[in-house]
Amino acid sequence: MSTPNLDQLTPTLQALDAADVSAPHGMPIDVFLAEAEALVALATRAEIAAKLTHVGVADARLARFEVALGAAREAQAAWTQVRSRRQTEEFEAAVADGESLRRDMLHACSWNLRRNRKVREALKFVREGDGHADLAQDLHDLASLIDNNRAAFDSDGSFDAVAVAERARGVAATLMGESASYRLRFTSAGAKEMRDRAFTFLDDLVQEVREAGRYVFRDDEEMARRFASSYWRRFEDNDVLDTEPTEPTEPEQPAEPVDVDTDREPVPAEE
């Protein structure tokens, strides 16, 4: 799964204060993204963008609007994929084989390279690793360690250094292959956090642009309405505000109450 926008924005998303990050709630995600896409198209038109920047919206913020939208889409897709993933038999077998190989390689390296202080220190980091991504990296590192110290294993008749190193690289390749790459990049918790950060960042941009647009076009009712959420307008027109998410949220993070401040639209609900 390609995530160019999310990759580009990741440093910015990771720098967000955790206290400011929240899970989406209050509006269906597909609706939120569709409205954000329409707003991006409107706000980045040259003549509109000029008016927005004239009242204080930073050029850099507008320049990131489309990337932020793409990052939110990609982060949501990643979170959906992680939640619904089903590991293939090949992947599960590679994990089991890799864990067994790592144990054998660690024991063999600890014994045959026991007099090498630098190697002993390096092996500590391998032992501390956790997760499938760490497993793949550990197999690569241990295979390289064996190759670089091949002579030290010659006297160990119980360990075929050449064959084990080659096998370790093959298992690592399976773990890090295209079919498994995204599973390894994101744990469930990590994918959810990145999804929440991407939506928080996009929602902040959406709110700023909506407010700026309504201010700029305060004397043009038709244009001002284009900067408001058509989803929430339905409830306002009927004098009703739906405070319940339209889709259930994941058990570990119940939906938060909707912000009913009329100057700020609630954050969207996840699917």
Backbone bond lengths (Angstrom), bond angles and torsions (degrees), N, CA, C in turn:
res aa  C-N    CA-C-N  psi(-1)  N-CA   C-N-CA  omega(-1)  CA-C   N-CA-C  phi
1 M - - - 1.463 - - 1.515 109.06 -
2 S 1.314 116.52 123.48 1.461 121.75 -178.53 1.527 110.00 -86.10
3 T 1.334 116.66 134.40 1.471 121.06 -178.45 1.527 110.75 -133.98
4 P 1.323 118.82 59.40 1.467 120.62 -175.13 1.521 113.85 -61.97
5 N 1.330 117.56 -40.95 1.463 120.02 -179.04 1.524 111.43 -69.75
6 L 1.323 115.83 -42.36 1.461 120.08 179.22 1.519 110.59 -65.14
7 D 1.330 116.79 -40.97 1.462 120.49 177.88 1.527 110.47 -61.14
8 Q 1.315 116.57 -42.64 1.466 121.02 -178.76 1.524 111.73 -65.37
9 L 1.322 116.64 -36.03 1.463 120.43 -173.72 1.525 113.29 -93.74
10 T 1.322 117.69 -8.28 1.466 121.05 -174.73 1.528 114.34 -52.44
11 P 1.344 120.80 -47.15 1.469 118.99 179.21 1.526 112.64 -56.93
12 T 1.316 116.81 -39.94 1.463 120.74 178.75 1.523 110.91 -67.35
13 L 1.320 116.74 -42.43 1.463 120.59 -179.38 1.522 111.22 -65.58
14 Q 1.317 116.81 -39.88 1.461 120.32 -179.77 1.521 112.08 -68.51
15 A 1.322 116.58 -22.53 1.465 120.80 -179.67 1.526 112.69 -82.68
16 L 1.333 117.71 -8.76 1.460 120.10 179.11 1.521 110.15 -64.16
17 D 1.310 116.77 140.29 1.458 121.55 176.61 1.528 108.74 -65.00
18 A 1.317 116.45 129.19 1.467 120.46 -177.55 1.522 111.79 -57.26
19 A 1.328 116.62 -31.04 1.463 120.19 -179.66 1.522 112.17 -67.27
20 D 1.318 116.59 -21.25 1.469 120.87 -178.74 1.527 112.72 -93.06
21 V 1.322 116.88 -7.47 1.467 121.04 -175.90 1.524 110.27 -90.37
22 S 1.310 116.66 132.27 1.464 120.15 178.15 1.523 110.11 -139.84
23 A 1.319 115.10 152.76 1.463 120.27 176.32 1.521 109.30 -72.20
24 P 1.326 118.08 146.68 1.462 120.13 178.39 1.520 111.60 -65.92
25 H 1.316 116.14 143.68 1.457 121.46 178.31 1.524 108.90 -160.90
26 G 1.326 116.61 160.90 1.451 120.75 173.21 1.516 116.27 96.45
27 M 1.329 118.93 -26.24 1.464 122.28 -178.89 1.523 108.26 -143.35
28 P 1.328 118.57 141.28 1.474 119.66 177.42 1.523 110.69 -57.25
29 I 1.309 116.36 139.00 1.458 120.58 -175.97 1.519 112.12 -60.48
30 D 1.338 116.93 -41.85 1.458 117.93 -178.22 1.529 111.31 -63.37
31 V 1.333 116.42 -33.97 1.464 120.49 177.84 1.524 110.14 -69.12
32 F 1.330 115.62 -45.13 1.462 119.72 179.83 1.526 111.09 -59.04
33 L 1.329 116.16 -46.42 1.462 119.84 -178.42 1.527 111.44 -66.28
34 A 1.331 116.46 -37.84 1.466 119.61 178.47 1.525 110.60 -65.09
35 E 1.335 116.48 -42.81 1.462 119.70 178.61 1.528 110.65 -66.75
36 A 1.333 116.49 -39.38 1.465 119.88 178.60 1.522 110.60 -63.78
37 E 1.335 116.49 -39.01 1.463 120.25 178.95 1.531 110.97 -63.27
38 A 1.327 116.41 -42.85 1.466 120.16 178.16 1.523 110.68 -64.70
39 L 1.328 115.95 -37.64 1.464 119.93 179.92 1.524 111.15 -68.63
40 V 1.334 116.67 -38.89 1.465 120.64 176.53 1.525 110.03 -59.57
41 A 1.337 116.11 -46.80 1.464 120.18 -179.38 1.521 111.43 -60.84
42 L 1.333 116.04 -38.05 1.466 120.19 -179.45 1.527 111.54 -73.50
43 A 1.326 116.08 -49.09 1.464 120.57 -172.47 1.518 113.74 -71.64
44 T 1.321 117.66 -22.79 1.470 119.83 -178.05 1.527 112.78 -94.24
45 R 1.328 117.55 1.07 1.462 119.17 171.05 1.523 108.20 -64.15
46 A 1.299 117.34 136.38 1.464 121.93 -171.46 1.518 113.18 -50.69
47 E 1.333 116.96 -48.41 1.461 119.37 -175.81 1.528 112.05 -69.79
48 I 1.346 116.65 -32.84 1.466 120.62 178.02 1.522 110.05 -74.78
49 A 1.332 116.31 -44.87 1.464 120.70 179.54 1.521 110.77 -57.95
50 A 1.322 116.80 -39.30 1.467 120.49 179.91 1.522 110.88 -61.83
51 K 1.332 117.32 -40.02 1.464 120.94 179.44 1.528 111.05 -69.04
52 L 1.324 116.46 -37.80 1.465 120.16 179.81 1.526 111.18 -67.26
53 T 1.324 116.55 -44.60 1.467 119.32 178.97 1.522 111.08 -67.50
54 H 1.332 116.24 -28.39 1.467 120.42 -179.62 1.531 111.39 -64.93
55 V 1.337 117.11 -28.09 1.467 119.69 179.82 1.525 111.98 -98.87
56 G 1.337 117.43 6.00 1.460 119.00 171.78 1.510 118.04 119.35
57 V 1.324 118.49 -3.58 1.471 119.29 175.42 1.528 107.74 -72.77
58 A 1.320 116.52 124.92 1.465 120.51 -175.44 1.521 111.59 -67.09
59 D 1.337 115.64 139.55 1.470 120.60 176.43 1.525 111.00 -55.03
60 A 1.345 115.46 -40.76 1.465 119.90 -177.80 1.526 111.47 -63.46
61 R 1.328 116.43 -33.89 1.463 120.09 178.79 1.532 110.44 -67.58
62 L 1.313 116.27 -46.19 1.463 119.60 178.55 1.524 111.41 -63.91
63 A 1.336 115.66 -37.07 1.467 119.86 -179.29 1.528 111.27 -64.25
64 R 1.327 116.78 -26.04 1.462 121.15 -178.80 1.525 112.91 -92.46
65 F 1.303 117.07 -4.89 1.464 120.66 -173.27 1.530 111.64 -58.38
66 E 1.320 116.81 -49.63 1.464 120.50 -177.95 1.525 111.22 -66.56
67 V 1.331 117.12 -38.87 1.464 120.94 177.89 1.527 110.00 -64.43
68 A 1.332 116.27 -40.98 1.465 120.62 179.33 1.524 111.05 -62.15
69 L 1.326 116.55 -39.46 1.466 120.73 177.10 1.527 110.26 -63.66
70 G 1.327 116.90 -46.48 1.460 120.60 178.99 1.513 111.90 -62.41
71 A 1.335 116.86 -40.22 1.462 121.14 179.77 1.523 110.89 -64.28
72 A 1.326 116.93 -40.08 1.465 120.34 179.17 1.526 110.87 -65.18
73 R 1.330 116.86 -41.45 1.466 120.27 177.31 1.532 110.27 -61.70
74 E 1.328 116.20 -46.22 1.464 120.60 -177.54 1.520 111.50 -66.56
75 A 1.331 116.78 -40.26 1.462 120.53 179.99 1.526 111.04 -66.31
76 Q 1.327 116.94 -39.55 1.465 120.20 177.16 1.524 110.68 -65.28
77 A 1.328 116.72 -41.56 1.462 120.52 178.78 1.526 110.65 -63.13
78 A 1.332 116.03 -39.87 1.467 120.23 179.30 1.520 110.75 -65.16
79 W 1.323 116.02 -43.32 1.466 120.52 179.77 1.530 110.24 -63.77
80 T 1.330 116.69 -42.21 1.462 120.89 177.97 1.521 110.42 -62.21
81 Q 1.328 115.97 -41.86 1.463 120.57 -179.15 1.515 111.11 -65.25
82 V 1.330 116.77 -43.09 1.462 120.37 -178.94 1.523 110.48 -66.09
83 R 1.325 117.08 -40.13 1.461 120.48 -178.98 1.523 112.01 -65.27
84 S 1.315 116.82 -34.99 1.464 120.51 -174.32 1.519 113.83 -103.83
85 R 1.335 116.32 6.22 1.466 118.82 -172.80 1.527 111.52 -65.59
86 R 1.289 114.90 149.96 1.460 122.81 173.84 1.518 106.82 -134.53
87 Q 1.323 115.93 112.73 1.455 119.17 -176.35 1.527 110.46 -65.76
88 T 1.304 115.76 138.50 1.452 120.80 178.22 1.524 109.65 -72.58
89 E 1.325 115.63 160.56 1.462 119.75 177.88 1.523 110.36 -60.50
90 E 1.340 116.12 -37.51 1.465 119.93 179.58 1.523 110.63 -62.92
91 F 1.319 116.61 -43.09 1.455 120.55 -179.17 1.525 110.84 -66.03
92 E 1.328 117.04 -45.08 1.461 120.74 179.74 1.522 111.03 -62.01
93 A 1.329 116.64 -39.81 1.463 120.41 178.69 1.520 110.50 -66.35
94 A 1.335 116.58 -38.42 1.464 120.55 179.74 1.520 110.75 -65.93
95 V 1.326 117.31 -37.69 1.466 120.83 177.99 1.524 110.23 -63.14
96 A 1.328 116.57 -48.39 1.465 120.29 -179.86 1.523 111.03 -62.39
97 D 1.334 116.68 -44.54 1.462 121.35 179.04 1.522 110.39 -63.58
98 G 1.334 116.12 -41.62 1.459 120.56 -178.64 1.515 112.57 -64.79
99 E 1.328 116.43 -40.92 1.464 119.84 179.24 1.525 111.15 -65.05
100 S 1.330 115.95 -39.64 1.463 120.19 177.49 1.530 110.72 -65.72
101 L 1.328 116.04 -44.09 1.466 120.55 178.28 1.520 111.45 -61.53
102 R 1.319 116.66 -43.27 1.463 119.93 -178.84 1.524 110.89 -60.85
103 R 1.339 116.80 -42.93 1.461 119.69 178.07 1.528 111.08 -60.40
104 D 1.346 116.38 -47.76 1.464 120.39 -178.90 1.528 111.33 -62.86
105 M 1.320 116.41 -42.18 1.466 120.31 -178.90 1.523 111.38 -67.78
106 L 1.322 116.49 -38.38 1.465 119.75 177.76 1.524 110.93 -62.77
107 H 1.329 116.25 -45.43 1.468 119.70 179.33 1.530 110.59 -62.32
108 A 1.327 116.43 -45.75 1.464 120.38 -177.91 1.523 111.43 -65.21
109 C 1.329 116.83 -41.32 1.470 120.09 179.66 1.525 110.95 -68.66
110 S 1.333 116.16 -40.20 1.464 119.67 179.57 1.531 110.96 -61.58
111 W 1.325 116.76 -38.05 1.461 120.56 -179.45 1.527 112.32 -77.82
112 N 1.295 116.78 -53.50 1.462 120.22 -173.19 1.528 113.73 -74.95
113 L 1.313 117.14 -20.76 1.471 120.56 179.07 1.529 110.85 -115.44
114 R 1.324 116.60 25.69 1.456 122.09 -174.66 1.522 113.71 -62.48
115 R 1.327 118.00 -22.94 1.467 120.55 -179.15 1.533 112.47 -91.38
116 N 1.316 116.79 -0.26 1.468 121.02 -179.87 1.536 108.43 -99.04
117 R 1.346 115.77 105.47 1.464 120.68 -175.02 1.530 112.09 -61.86
118 K 1.327 117.20 -41.64 1.468 120.57 -178.79 1.524 111.16 -63.18
119 V 1.322 115.89 -38.51 1.460 119.74 178.84 1.523 110.16 -66.12
120 R 1.326 116.93 -42.16 1.467 120.17 179.27 1.522 111.02 -58.91
121 E 1.324 116.61 -40.75 1.465 120.43 178.35 1.528 110.93 -66.10
122 A 1.321 116.19 -41.57 1.467 120.33 -179.49 1.526 111.37 -63.93
123 L 1.324 116.75 -36.84 1.458 120.47 -178.79 1.526 112.25 -66.30
124 K 1.335 116.92 -25.43 1.461 119.78 177.74 1.523 110.75 -61.81
125 F 1.324 116.01 -39.38 1.464 119.90 -179.40 1.525 111.16 -68.94
126 V 1.322 116.80 -33.72 1.458 120.28 177.59 1.517 109.62 -65.83
127 R 1.316 117.19 -41.69 1.460 121.27 -179.11 1.526 112.11 -65.93
128 E 1.342 116.10 -27.68 1.458 120.01 -177.82 1.522 112.54 -81.84
129 G 1.336 117.51 -11.05 1.467 120.86 -176.81 1.521 111.90 -66.64
130 D 1.338 115.16 153.86 1.459 120.12 179.78 1.522 108.94 -149.79
131 G 1.317 116.95 147.36 1.458 120.15 178.34 1.515 112.15 94.54
132 H 1.340 115.57 165.44 1.459 121.24 -176.23 1.519 113.07 -69.24
133 A 1.332 116.88 -35.66 1.464 119.10 178.47 1.522 110.06 -65.11
134 D 1.336 116.36 -41.84 1.463 120.48 177.26 1.523 110.65 -64.09
135 L 1.318 116.75 -38.30 1.464 120.35 -179.99 1.519 110.57 -60.69
136 A 1.317 117.52 -47.17 1.467 120.89 179.55 1.522 111.02 -61.32
137 Q 1.341 116.41 -43.53 1.460 119.89 179.82 1.522 111.07 -65.97
138 D 1.331 116.68 -40.20 1.465 120.75 178.80 1.522 111.33 -60.85
139 L 1.312 116.93 -41.75 1.466 120.28 179.42 1.525 110.88 -62.55
140 H 1.331 116.40 -42.43 1.468 120.14 176.52 1.529 110.51 -61.76
141 D 1.331 116.34 -46.80 1.468 120.78 -176.66 1.526 111.71 -64.41
142 L 1.319 116.26 -43.07 1.462 119.84 -179.56 1.524 111.35 -68.25
143 A 1.320 117.11 -37.83 1.467 120.24 177.07 1.525 110.38 -62.58
144 S 1.328 116.77 -41.67 1.467 120.85 178.42 1.520 110.81 -66.46
145 L 1.327 116.31 -39.13 1.464 120.80 178.93 1.527 110.59 -61.92
146 I 1.306 116.41 -41.81 1.466 120.67 178.28 1.526 110.65 -65.79
147 D 1.329 116.78 -45.29 1.466 120.34 -179.79 1.521 111.84 -61.12
148 N 1.325 116.37 -37.93 1.468 120.75 -177.50 1.521 113.16 -77.88
149 N 1.327 116.67 -11.21 1.468 120.41 -179.88 1.533 110.01 -132.97
150 R 1.323 115.33 38.53 1.459 121.13 -173.06 1.529 112.92 -53.83
151 A 1.321 117.94 -40.91 1.470 121.28 -175.95 1.520 112.21 -61.17
152 A 1.341 116.30 -30.20 1.462 119.72 -177.50 1.526 112.11 -67.57
153 F 1.316 117.40 -16.91 1.462 120.93 -177.47 1.535 112.68 -99.97
154 D 1.327 116.09 -3.49 1.467 119.55 -175.74 1.520 112.96 -62.13
155 S 1.318 116.78 -32.33 1.467 119.68 -176.43 1.526 112.98 -85.50
156 D 1.314 116.86 -4.08 1.468 120.72 -179.01 1.526 109.16 -95.37
157 G 1.318 115.96 97.69 1.458 120.56 -177.95 1.517 114.09 -72.25
158 S 1.341 117.59 -10.65 1.467 120.30 -178.20 1.527 113.27 -92.08
159 F 1.355 115.37 -2.06 1.468 118.45 -173.56 1.521 109.84 -134.61
160 D 1.334 117.15 117.22 1.462 122.26 178.38 1.529 108.00 -89.39
161 A 1.320 115.97 90.82 1.462 121.34 -172.85 1.529 112.73 -58.32
162 V 1.325 117.01 -44.92 1.467 120.91 -177.27 1.528 111.03 -63.10
163 A 1.326 116.25 -48.69 1.465 120.72 -177.43 1.527 111.82 -66.14
164 V 1.327 116.14 -40.81 1.463 119.70 -178.58 1.527 111.30 -66.77
165 A 1.325 116.52 -42.47 1.467 119.94 179.45 1.529 110.90 -62.40
166 E 1.322 115.94 -41.79 1.465 119.76 179.50 1.532 110.94 -65.68
167 R 1.312 115.69 -41.81 1.464 119.96 179.52 1.528 110.89 -65.53
168 A 1.326 116.76 -38.75 1.466 120.97 179.79 1.521 111.29 -62.11
169 R 1.320 115.82 -40.62 1.471 119.15 178.95 1.534 110.95 -65.75
170 G 1.317 116.36 -36.70 1.461 119.53 178.71 1.519 112.09 -65.49
171 V 1.325 116.13 -42.53 1.463 120.20 178.81 1.527 110.17 -66.05
172 A 1.333 116.24 -42.09 1.466 120.13 178.73 1.524 110.90 -60.76
173 A 1.323 116.23 -38.60 1.467 120.28 179.28 1.525 110.78 -63.86
174 T 1.326 116.53 -38.16 1.466 120.03 177.54 1.522 110.55 -65.33
175 L 1.326 116.04 -43.67 1.463 120.51 -179.89 1.520 111.98 -63.44
176 M 1.310 116.43 -36.53 1.459 120.85 -175.96 1.521 112.67 -99.68
177 G 1.330 116.22 11.14 1.462 120.15 -179.27 1.515 112.47 -68.10
178 E 1.304 115.64 171.46 1.470 121.66 -176.26 1.523 111.81 -57.35
179 S 1.330 117.25 -38.74 1.461 119.49 -176.81 1.513 112.52 -69.97
180 A 1.334 117.23 -22.22 1.461 120.25 -176.65 1.510 113.14 -111.37
181 S 1.316 118.86 -8.00 1.463 121.69 -169.53 1.510 113.08 -56.52
182 Y 1.322 117.56 -43.27 1.459 117.55 -176.16 1.517 111.74 -75.95
183 R 1.340 117.05 -28.95 1.459 119.35 175.39 1.512 109.84 -61.30
184 L 1.324 116.47 -36.69 1.450 120.06 -175.58 1.519 111.91 -80.07
185 R 1.304 117.75 -28.98 1.461 120.08 -177.93 1.518 111.26 -72.64
186 F 1.319 117.16 -28.25 1.448 119.91 -175.13 1.515 111.31 -128.42
187 T 1.324 116.90 122.28 1.447 119.98 165.45 1.521 106.18 -78.12
188 S 1.307 117.19 169.65 1.459 119.69 179.38 1.520 110.92 -59.97
189 A 1.343 116.28 -47.01 1.464 119.96 -179.72 1.518 111.04 -65.04
190 G 1.333 116.21 -40.20 1.462 119.72 -179.44 1.512 112.57 -65.85
191 A 1.329 116.82 -38.96 1.465 120.77 179.15 1.516 110.71 -66.78
192 K 1.320 116.51 -39.96 1.464 119.89 179.53 1.524 110.61 -66.05
193 E 1.318 116.20 -43.26 1.463 119.08 -179.93 1.529 110.85 -62.46
194 M 1.335 116.76 -43.17 1.459 119.33 -179.74 1.524 110.49 -66.68
195 R 1.340 117.10 -38.37 1.465 120.20 176.10 1.527 110.25 -59.60
196 D 1.351 115.91 -46.38 1.464 119.98 -179.49 1.526 111.47 -62.84
197 R 1.325 116.88 -40.43 1.465 120.37 179.69 1.530 111.08 -66.45
198 A 1.325 116.37 -41.51 1.466 119.82 -179.82 1.523 111.15 -64.50
199 F 1.324 116.49 -40.95 1.457 119.21 179.57 1.526 111.76 -71.79
200 T 1.320 116.79 -36.00 1.465 119.68 176.98 1.520 110.35 -61.49
201 F 1.326 116.07 -44.86 1.467 120.73 -179.17 1.528 110.62 -64.43
202 L 1.337 116.60 -45.54 1.461 119.73 -179.62 1.523 111.03 -66.16
203 D 1.322 116.80 -42.75 1.461 119.61 -179.23 1.528 111.35 -61.14
204 D 1.325 116.56 -38.54 1.462 120.05 178.24 1.531 110.56 -62.11
205 L 1.325 116.05 -42.07 1.465 120.43 177.14 1.530 110.96 -64.82
206 V 1.316 116.17 -44.39 1.463 120.63 -179.90 1.527 110.43 -58.80
207 Q 1.339 116.04 -46.52 1.462 119.82 -178.96 1.525 111.24 -63.04
208 E 1.336 116.47 -43.14 1.463 119.77 -179.44 1.529 111.38 -62.95
209 V 1.319 116.16 -45.41 1.467 119.86 -178.31 1.526 110.66 -68.29
210 R 1.328 117.66 -39.62 1.465 119.75 177.74 1.534 110.52 -60.17
211 E 1.326 116.29 -48.45 1.461 120.14 -177.79 1.526 111.29 -64.47
212 A 1.329 116.08 -42.23 1.467 119.84 179.17 1.524 110.81 -64.34
213 G 1.337 116.48 -41.91 1.458 120.26 -179.59 1.511 112.50 -64.33
214 R 1.337 116.47 -41.14 1.463 118.94 178.76 1.531 111.07 -66.32
215 Y 1.333 115.27 -32.04 1.467 118.95 177.51 1.529 110.77 -71.45
216 V 1.319 116.45 -47.46 1.468 120.85 -178.90 1.526 111.02 -59.12
217 F 1.345 115.73 -42.02 1.464 119.89 -174.74 1.532 111.61 -106.56
218 R 1.319 116.37 34.05 1.461 120.42 -178.50 1.530 112.84 -61.53
219 D 1.326 116.63 -22.72 1.466 120.27 178.88 1.531 112.58 -99.23
220 D 1.326 115.76 5.84 1.469 121.10 179.29 1.526 106.96 -126.07
221 E 1.331 116.09 91.87 1.459 120.93 -172.56 1.524 112.88 -57.39
222 E 1.318 116.91 -41.16 1.463 120.12 -178.26 1.527 111.35 -63.23
223 M 1.340 117.03 -45.82 1.464 120.20 179.34 1.519 110.96 -68.51
224 A 1.316 117.15 -39.20 1.463 120.46 -179.77 1.525 110.62 -60.42
225 R 1.333 116.61 -38.46 1.462 120.61 179.22 1.526 111.58 -65.21
226 R 1.305 117.52 -28.44 1.464 120.71 179.09 1.527 111.42 -69.22
227 F 1.322 116.76 -18.46 1.462 120.59 177.99 1.530 112.00 -95.60
228 A 1.317 116.80 3.14 1.458 121.02 176.61 1.522 109.71 -103.38
229 S 1.319 116.28 159.06 1.462 120.96 179.36 1.520 110.26 -77.16
230 S 1.314 116.56 121.97 1.463 120.01 177.40 1.525 110.64 -69.29
231 Y 1.335 116.63 -27.47 1.462 120.59 178.78 1.522 110.19 -63.92
232 W 1.338 116.31 -50.92 1.458 119.33 -178.45 1.521 111.98 -74.37
233 R 1.324 117.37 -23.48 1.463 119.80 178.37 1.527 110.98 -63.20
234 R 1.337 116.47 -32.52 1.471 119.82 178.79 1.516 111.20 -57.38
235 F 1.342 116.00 -41.88 1.456 120.60 -178.83 1.524 111.23 -74.82
236 E 1.348 115.13 -37.75 1.456 118.67 178.77 1.521 110.80 -64.76
237 D 1.351 116.22 -39.92 1.460 120.30 179.97 1.522 111.44 -64.26
238 N 1.352 115.72 -30.06 1.462 120.18 179.40 1.522 112.02 -97.50
239 D 1.342 115.04 6.88 1.465 121.48 -179.60 1.520 111.30 58.14
240 V 1.354 115.16 34.46 1.463 121.05 179.51 1.514 108.33 -132.00
241 L 1.313 116.98 138.69 1.461 121.35 175.92 1.507 108.98 -122.12
242 D 1.307 116.88 116.99 1.461 122.22 179.43 1.509 108.47 -78.80
243 T 1.334 117.24 116.13 1.456 120.17 -177.19 1.510 112.72 -100.83
244 E 1.328 117.53 5.18 1.456 120.10 -179.99 1.516 110.80 -107.67
245 P 1.333 118.30 136.50 1.466 120.62 175.92 1.523 110.01 -59.75
246 T 1.307 116.43 145.28 1.458 120.03 -179.31 1.512 111.79 -80.45
247 E 1.321 117.42 -16.53 1.459 121.30 177.29 1.517 107.47 -127.37
248 P 1.335 119.44 144.61 1.464 120.83 179.50 1.509 111.35 -65.79
249 T 1.313 115.77 144.22 1.456 120.31 176.49 1.510 109.07 -89.84
250 E 1.333 117.19 164.51 1.450 120.77 -179.27 1.527 109.90 -65.67
251 P 1.334 118.32 146.93 1.458 121.79 -173.65 1.510 113.85 -55.46
252 E 1.362 117.64 -36.98 1.453 119.38 -174.18 1.515 113.48 -73.94
253 Q 1.328 118.52 -9.13 1.462 120.65 -179.52 1.519 108.17 -143.22
254 P 1.356 118.07 85.57 1.457 119.01 179.63 1.512 110.71 -60.57
255 A 1.313 115.78 153.13 1.460 120.00 179.36 1.515 109.57 -63.46
256 E 1.312 115.90 140.65 1.444 121.70 177.97 1.521 109.29 -86.53
257 P 1.348 117.26 159.07 1.466 118.83 178.16 1.511 110.80 -59.92
258 V 1.319 115.52 146.69 1.455 120.72 179.79 1.511 110.06 -76.66
259 D 1.301 116.17 136.48 1.453 122.71 175.49 1.526 108.16 -75.71
260 V 1.321 116.54 116.38 1.456 119.49 -176.41 1.513 112.56 -98.79
261 D 1.318 116.94 13.82 1.461 120.71 174.12 1.521 108.35 -59.23
262 T 1.308 116.86 121.27 1.469 119.86 -176.02 1.502 112.93 -68.58
263 D 1.321 117.29 -14.33 1.462 120.15 178.74 1.505 111.86 -88.13
264 R 1.314 116.78 -3.49 1.465 119.87 -177.82 1.513 109.29 -144.84
265 E 1.299 117.17 122.50 1.454 120.24 -179.19 1.514 111.05 -75.83
266 P 1.345 117.80 144.09 1.470 120.40 179.58 1.512 111.96 -61.84
267 V 1.316 114.83 157.62 1.460 121.84 177.40 1.516 108.18 -75.82
268 P 1.352 119.27 148.31 1.462 121.67 -172.88 1.506 114.73 -72.07
269 A 1.328 114.86 158.11 1.460 121.36 177.20 1.495 110.48 -87.24
270 E 1.334 116.94 146.13 1.468 120.39 178.35 1.507 110.43 -87.01
271 E 1.334 113.16 160.53 1.463 119.09 175.76 1.500 108.86 -95.33
